[in-house]
Structure formats: C-alpha cells, structure tokens
C-alpha cells in the first residue's frame, strides 16, 4: 500500500471525507489520476465497492497499477 504524502512537507495525508488533508500545512488536496497512455485526466467510476478509472480520450478502462496519481491543492474559496 502506498502512502499518500503532502507535496510540501512530505508528511502523510489524512482522508477527510472528500479530500486528503495535510494537518501540518493545513492544506486540502485532491487526488487525480492520469492516463498512462495519453496523459489525460481520468474519470473515477465507483460501483459495488470497487473503483475503476476510465479515460474519455482513449475511450477505455485503465489498470490502476499503471495510473500516475498526483495530489493537487484545492482552492480555499470553495
């Protein structure tokens, strides 16, 4: 299992019921997956407890093991 780390201080992020939070930096992050083939942002599909990732550009499901994930800070004005 991979550890979700803050992009600034490298501490472990805490799941906050809709986003990831760094308690040390007081920043909320969104975890975004990118297609390993075309680098487009993937759509997360959840059903029956399973998560799948779909690329609208390639028009196909992508293996979670090949996806590149990034944490992007969320705006505080939301």
C-alpha positions as CSV (number, residue, x, y, z in Angstrom):
1,X,0.0,0.0,0.0
2,X,1.4,3.4,-0.9
3,X,1.5,6.3,1.5
4,X,-0.2,9.5,0.4
5,X,2.3,12.3,1.1
6,X,1.9,16.1,1.2
7,X,3.7,17.7,-1.8
8,X,5.2,20.3,0.5
9,X,6.3,18.7,3.8
10,X,6.1,15.0,2.8
11,X,4.0,14.1,5.9
12,X,1.3,11.5,5.5
13,X,-2.1,12.9,4.3
14,X,-5.3,12.1,6.2
15,X,-8.5,11.2,4.4
16,X,-11.0,14.0,5.2
17,X,-14.3,12.5,3.8
18,X,-13.9,14.0,0.3
19,X,-10.3,15.1,0.0
20,X,-7.0,14.5,1.6
21,X,-5.7,16.9,4.3
22,X,-2.2,17.7,5.5
23,X,-2.6,18.6,9.1
24,X,0.8,20.3,9.3
25,X,0.4,22.6,6.3
26,X,-3.4,23.0,6.7
27,X,-3.9,22.3,3.0
28,X,-6.6,20.1,1.4
29,X,-5.6,18.0,-1.7
30,X,-7.5,16.3,-4.4
31,X,-6.0,13.0,-5.7
32,X,-6.1,13.0,-9.5
33,X,-5.2,10.1,-11.8
34,X,-3.7,10.5,-15.3
35,X,-3.9,8.1,-18.2
36,X,-0.6,6.2,-18.7
37,X,-1.1,6.3,-22.5
38,X,-2.3,9.8,-23.4
39,X,-1.8,11.7,-20.0
40,X,-5.5,12.9,-19.9
41,X,-7.2,13.2,-16.6
42,X,-9.1,10.0,-15.7
43,X,-12.7,9.7,-14.5
44,X,-13.1,7.6,-11.4
45,X,-16.0,5.2,-11.5
46,X,-17.2,3.6,-8.3
47,X,-19.7,0.8,-8.0
48,X,-20.3,-2.1,-5.6
49,X,-17.2,-1.1,-3.5
50,X,-14.8,-1.2,-6.5
51,X,-13.1,1.8,-8.1
52,X,-12.2,1.8,-11.8
53,X,-10.6,4.5,-13.9
54,X,-11.9,5.5,-17.4
55,X,-10.1,7.6,-20.0
56,X,-12.5,9.6,-22.1
57,X,-9.8,10.4,-24.6
58,X,-8.8,6.7,-25.2
59,X,-12.4,5.5,-24.5
60,X,-11.3,2.6,-22.3
61,X,-10.8,1.5,-18.7
62,X,-7.2,1.8,-17.4
63,X,-5.4,-0.5,-14.9
64,X,-5.0,1.1,-11.5
65,X,-1.4,-0.2,-11.4
66,X,-0.4,1.8,-14.4
67,X,-2.1,5.1,-13.5
68,X,0.0,8.1,-12.4
69,X,-1.5,9.9,-9.4
70,X,-0.9,13.5,-8.4
71,X,-2.1,15.5,-5.4
72,X,-3.3,19.0,-6.3
73,X,-4.1,21.6,-3.7
74,X,-7.8,22.6,-3.6
75,X,-8.8,26.2,-3.5
76,X,-9.8,27.5,-0.1
77,X,-12.5,29.7,-1.7
78,X,-14.8,26.7,-2.5
